[in-house]
Amino acid sequence: MIKNESRNEVYNSILSRRSIRRFQQKPIKLEILKKMVNTGRLAPSAANLQPLEFFIVNEKNLCDQIFETIGWAGYIKPKWTPAVNERPSAYIVVLVNNEKNPWYLRDVSFATQNIVLFAESLNIGSCILCNINKESIRKILNIPNNIIIDSLIALGYKAEKSVVEDYSGSIEYWRDKNEVLHVPKRKIEDIIHINKFQIF
């Protein structure tokens, strides 16, 4: 066991963070949203080229418009979206200002992970979304055509619980009768190789 593991806030945030899709209707302070962007800004960047920019959306009318561009929870059947009183209270749109940068997806991954882990440390739920209508978002937010819209992060104080289940043949997440979300993850002993490659 790692020394002081139970008190390691970073480790515990990683363990507890799940994608959240139901949110309280409580605003997130702009100061906190800017700190989230700062964690993304300081993430590793391949060759330190820093191609990312971030667009904060927290005005209600704009949030309502952005909500309509999102495809939610593809594994939940029948088709599901958060109710009006469960919608995110803010979004961070992840932008790329250099489409020729061959490594920008790595930068996006590092930055978004930083953002959602910092959010988790404040008990703010997050969901990184790629199933979005990028051209609609471009029009709503008046983003120039030379800027890539990569993804967006939905944010809000949590209004649901999500728990990890051991993978048992299906990767599809589900909700139980109490509306708790269950997410299958492969067990560590099924994915780890130590000093030699193992066939699982």
Backbone hydrogen bonds, N-H to C=O, Kabsch-Sander energy under -0.5 kcal/mol:
donor,donor_aa,acceptor,acceptor_aa,energy
5,E,2,I,-2.0
7,R,4,N,-1.4
8,N,5,E,-1.5
9,E,7,R,-1.0
12,N,8,N,-2.5
13,S,9,E,-2.2
14,I,10,V,-2.1
15,L,11,Y,-2.2
16,S,12,N,-2.2
17,R,13,S,-1.9
20,I,126,S,-2.5
23,F,86,E,-2.1
24,Q,157,Y,-3.5
26,K,24,Q,-1.2
32,I,29,K,-0.7
33,L,29,K,-1.9
34,K,30,L,-2.6
35,K,31,E,-1.6
36,M,32,I,-2.2
37,V,33,L,-2.1
38,N,34,K,-2.2
39,T,35,K,-1.9
40,G,36,M,-1.6
41,R,37,V,-2.8
42,L,38,N,-1.7
43,A,40,G,-1.3
48,N,45,S,-2.7
49,L,46,A,-1.8
53,E,95,L,-2.1
55,F,93,V,-2.4
56,I,54,F,-0.6
57,V,91,Y,-2.9
63,C,59,E,-2.8
64,D,60,K,-2.6
65,Q,61,N,-1.7
66,I,62,L,-2.8
67,F,63,C,-2.5
68,E,64,D,-1.0
69,T,66,I,-2.0
70,I,67,F,-1.5
71,G,131,N,-3.0
72,W,70,I,-0.6
76,I,73,A,-1.5
86,E,83,A,-2.3
87,R,84,V,-0.7
89,S,155,L,-1.8
90,A,155,L,-1.5
91,Y,57,V,-2.4
92,I,153,I,-1.8
93,V,55,F,-2.9
94,V,151,S,-2.8
95,L,53,E,-3.0
95,L,93,V,-0.6
96,V,148,I,-2.2
97,N,51,P,-3.2
101,N,98,N,-1.5
104,Y,101,N,-1.1
106,R,103,W,-1.4
107,D,103,W,-1.3
108,V,104,Y,-2.6
109,S,105,L,-2.1
110,F,106,R,-2.5
111,A,107,D,-2.7
112,T,108,V,-2.8
113,Q,109,S,-2.0
114,N,110,F,-2.1
115,I,111,A,-2.3
116,V,112,T,-2.6
117,L,113,Q,-2.2
118,F,114,N,-2.3
119,A,115,I,-2.4
120,E,116,V,-2.3
121,S,117,L,-1.9
122,L,118,F,-0.7
122,L,119,A,-1.4
123,N,120,E,-2.1
124,I,119,A,-2.7
125,G,123,N,-0.5
125,G,156,G,-2.4
126,S,18,R,-0.6
127,C,154,A,-1.6
129,L,127,C,-0.5
129,L,152,L,-3.4
132,I,130,C,-1.9
133,N,69,T,-2.0
134,K,132,I,-1.2
137,I,133,N,-2.1
138,R,134,K,-2.5
139,K,135,E,-1.9
140,I,136,S,-2.8
141,L,137,I,-2.5
142,N,138,R,-0.8
143,I,138,R,-1.9
147,I,144,P,-1.6
148,I,96,V,-2.6
150,D,94,V,-2.4
150,D,148,I,-0.8
151,S,94,V,-1.0
152,L,129,L,-2.1
153,I,92,I,-2.7
154,A,127,C,-2.7
154,A,152,L,-0.6
155,L,90,A,-2.5
156,G,125,G,-1.7
157,Y,26,K,-0.5
158,K,123,N,-1.0
159,A,22,R,-2.4
163,V,181,L,-2.9
165,E,183,V,-2.5
167,Y,185,K,-2.2
168,S,170,S,-0.5
174,W,182,H,-1.9
176,D,180,V,-2.1
179,E,176,D,-2.3
181,L,161,K,-2.2
182,H,174,W,-3.5
183,V,163,V,-2.8
185,K,165,E,-2.6
190,D,187,K,-1.7
191,I,188,I,-1.6
192,I,188,I,-1.1
195,N,193,H,-0.6
200,F,198,Q,-0.6
